[in-house]
């Protein structure tokens, strides 16, 4: 994923697609893309010190407030998936992440998931600033990733051709 000496996306793991994730069309069911990308999210949050251990210690955590999936190719049972994550932005309370899913064997791009997360105090369910060490880790990663090209589907929206909403 990374060229030596060059900044690259964060390697956020992978998995083999189980047969139970396949729908009646013989392809991975839409919902399991979100499950798969959750693995990448958890790896990102662990990297930043904001994962499950952080939640257990502080009662705070990152909540997904927006998610956009793009599907590029069919995925079948037994496919070895790889995830790479580009942190597009971070501030005191938010992370803007972009996950890319590829076929580990061929490198073919299979899907992408763009997400916005908020740092939330679980007890009050209020958005709160991240602790400085996590905020600094996120800012440093976002700064390194700023040198990367913007992913082609980042910021994409769903619309009819021509932008008009149907009557």
Secondary structure by P-SEA (a helix, b strand, c coil): cccccccccccccccccccccccccccccaaaaaaaaaaaaaaaaaaacccaaaaaaccbbbbbcbbbbbbcccccccbbbbbbbbcccccccbbbbbbbbcccccccccbbbbbbbbbccccccbbbbccaaaaaaaaaaaaaaccccccccccbbbbcccccccc
